[in-house]
Amino acid sequence: MQKSKQISELIAWQKAHQFLLEVCKLTKDFPKEELFALTSQFRRAAVSIPAFCGRI
């Protein structure tokens, strides 16, 4: 029987996590007036990608 893998061992999750980190770096420099609009939307979308990998 194959040993269960941790989510962090999946290549898809690793790439999604790297993408999330990049989005956070990029949006850090967005204008402050966009904090609760565009910045928040980008970050929520990026967070949902690695979260979805755990459901596959």
N, CA and C of each residue as an Amber inpcrd file, in Angstrom:
protein
   168
   0.8400000  -1.1740000   0.0000000   0.0000000   0.0000000   0.0000000
   0.8930000   1.2470000   0.0000000   0.5050000   2.2420000  -0.8150000
   1.2830000   3.4600000  -0.9140000   1.0590000   4.3540000   0.3040000
   2.1450000   4.9230000   0.7740000   2.0720000   5.8210000   1.9240000
   1.3660000   7.1200000   1.5160000   0.5160000   7.6350000   2.3740000
  -0.1790000   8.8970000   2.1020000   0.8170000  10.0390000   2.0440000
   0.5930000  10.9400000   1.1000000   1.4550000  12.1010000   0.9780000
   0.8480000  13.2890000   1.7140000   1.7240000  14.1040000   2.2180000
   1.2920000  15.3740000   2.7840000   0.9490000  16.3080000   1.6260000
   0.0550000  17.2380000   1.8550000  -0.3330000  18.1760000   0.8030000
   0.8790000  18.9480000   0.3040000   1.7990000  19.2780000   1.1940000
   2.9710000  20.0670000   0.8130000   3.9440000  19.2960000  -0.0790000
   3.7480000  18.0020000  -0.2300000   4.6010000  17.1990000  -1.1110000
   4.1180000  17.2280000  -2.5620000   2.8970000  17.6790000  -2.7860000
   2.3550000  17.7200000  -4.1370000   2.9590000  18.8730000  -4.9270000
   3.3860000  18.5970000  -6.1430000   3.9900000  19.6260000  -6.9950000
   2.9840000  20.7360000  -7.2880000   1.7380000  20.3660000  -7.5270000
   0.7020000  21.3720000  -7.8110000   0.5580000  22.3300000  -6.6340000
   0.5820000  21.8050000  -5.4200000   0.4580000  22.6680000  -4.2420000
   1.6900000  23.5580000  -4.0930000   2.8690000  23.0090000  -4.3260000
   4.1080000  23.7820000  -4.2160000   4.1090000  24.9580000  -5.1840000
   3.6880000  24.7090000  -6.4210000   3.6360000  25.7830000  -7.4160000
   2.5720000  26.8060000  -7.0540000   1.4440000  26.3510000  -6.5690000
   0.3750000  27.2630000  -6.1610000   0.8230000  28.1160000  -4.9760000
   1.5520000  27.5170000  -4.0580000   2.0520000  28.2490000  -2.8940000
   3.0640000  29.3090000  -3.3230000   3.9460000  28.9660000  -4.2510000
   4.9200000  29.9360000  -4.7700000   4.2000000  31.0980000  -5.4450000
   3.1410000  30.7790000  -6.2000000   2.3440000  31.8150000  -6.8490000
   1.7280000  32.7420000  -5.8050000   1.1930000  32.1780000  -4.7510000
   0.6060000  32.9660000  -3.6700000   1.6370000  33.9160000  -3.0660000
   2.8350000  33.4230000  -2.8140000   3.8860000  34.2660000  -2.2430000
   4.2390000  35.4190000  -3.1860000   4.2870000  35.1330000  -4.4810000
   4.5810000  36.1730000  -5.4720000   3.4720000  37.2230000  -5.5200000
   2.2310000  36.7830000  -5.4750000   1.1060000  37.7190000  -5.4800000
   1.1830000  38.6260000  -4.2520000   1.4970000  38.0570000  -3.1100000
   1.6080000  38.8670000  -1.8860000   2.7260000  39.8970000  -2.0090000
   3.8560000  39.5020000  -2.5930000   4.9570000  40.4460000  -2.7940000
   4.5480000  41.5750000  -3.7360000   3.9060000  41.2200000  -4.8350000
   3.5170000  42.2220000  -5.8240000   2.4520000  43.1760000  -5.2960000
   1.4750000  42.6560000  -4.5970000   0.3800000  43.4980000  -4.1280000
   0.7720000  44.3550000  -2.9210000   1.8940000  44.0370000  -2.3040000
   2.3730000  44.8240000  -1.1760000   2.6210000  46.2780000  -1.5870000
   3.0100000  46.4750000  -2.8320000   3.3280000  47.8160000  -3.3260000
   2.1560000  48.4970000  -4.0190000   0.9840000  47.9060000  -3.9980000
  -0.1960000  48.5400000  -4.5800000  -0.5540000  49.7710000  -3.7460000
  -1.2220000  50.7390000  -4.3590000  -1.6360000  51.9310000  -3.5970000
  -2.5340000  51.5620000  -2.4220000  -2.4110000  52.3070000  -1.3490000
  -3.1780000  52.0170000  -0.1280000  -4.6800000  52.1070000  -0.3530000
  -5.1100000  52.9650000  -1.2780000  -6.5540000  53.0740000  -1.5310000
  -7.1250000  51.8180000  -2.1860000  -6.2570000  50.9530000  -2.6980000
  -6.6970000  49.7000000  -3.3020000  -6.6720000  48.5280000  -2.3110000
  -6.2850000  48.7880000  -1.0870000  -6.1110000  47.7220000  -0.0960000
  -7.3490000  46.8530000   0.0720000  -8.5240000  47.4520000   0.1100000
  -9.7370000  46.6810000   0.3540000 -10.4910000  46.3470000  -0.9280000
  -9.8970000  46.6430000  -2.0620000 -10.5560000  46.3430000  -3.3380000
  -9.6950000  45.3850000  -4.1480000  -8.8600000  45.9250000  -4.9900000
  -8.0730000  45.1060000  -5.9080000  -7.0610000  44.2210000  -5.1850000
  -6.3570000  44.7730000  -4.2120000  -5.3550000  44.0010000  -3.4630000
  -6.0090000  42.8050000  -2.7820000  -7.0990000  43.0400000  -2.1130000
  -7.8090000  41.9760000  -1.4090000  -8.3040000  40.9060000  -2.3750000
  -8.8160000  41.3360000  -3.5040000  -9.3450000  40.3850000  -4.4850000
  -8.2320000  39.5030000  -5.0590000  -7.1030000  40.1100000  -5.3970000
  -5.9620000  39.3350000  -5.9000000  -5.5100000  38.3010000  -4.8700000
  -5.3760000  38.7380000  -3.6280000  -4.8850000  37.8320000  -2.5840000
  -5.8620000  36.7000000  -2.2930000  -7.1560000  37.0060000  -2.2510000
  -8.1490000  35.9490000  -2.0000000  -8.1480000  34.9210000  -3.1260000
  -7.9960000  35.3980000  -4.3530000  -7.9490000  34.4820000  -5.4930000
  -6.7010000  33.5950000  -5.4160000  -5.5660000  34.1920000  -5.0680000
  -4.3220000  33.4280000  -4.9760000  -4.3680000  32.4090000  -3.8440000
  -5.0230000  32.7400000  -2.7370000  -5.1460000  31.8120000  -1.6030000
  -6.0070000  30.6140000  -1.9740000  -7.0010000  30.8270000  -2.8220000
  -7.9190000  29.7410000  -3.1630000  -7.2710000  28.6600000  -4.0210000
  -6.2070000  28.9840000  -4.7420000  -5.5670000  27.9870000  -5.6120000
  -4.9380000  26.8610000  -4.8010000  -4.0220000  27.1390000  -3.8460000
  -3.4760000  26.0150000  -3.0770000  -4.5370000  25.3170000  -2.2100000
  -5.5540000  26.0710000  -1.8040000  -6.6170000  25.4450000  -1.0180000
  -7.3590000  24.4150000  -1.8680000  -7.5740000  24.7120000  -3.1330000
  -8.2500000  23.7920000  -4.0390000  -7.4080000  22.5370000  -4.2740000
  -6.0810000  22.6800000  -4.3020000  -5.2060000  21.5140000  -4.5230000
  -5.4130000  20.4410000  -3.4590000  -5.7700000  20.8450000  -2.2730000
  -5.9980000  19.9000000  -1.1890000  -7.2740000  19.0880000  -1.3590000
  -8.1640000  19.5290000  -2.2430000  -9.4450000  18.8420000  -2.4290000
  -9.4260000  17.8600000  -3.5800000  -8.3480000  17.8690000  -4.3540000
  -8.2860000  16.9630000  -5.5110000  -7.9850000  15.5510000  -5.0770000
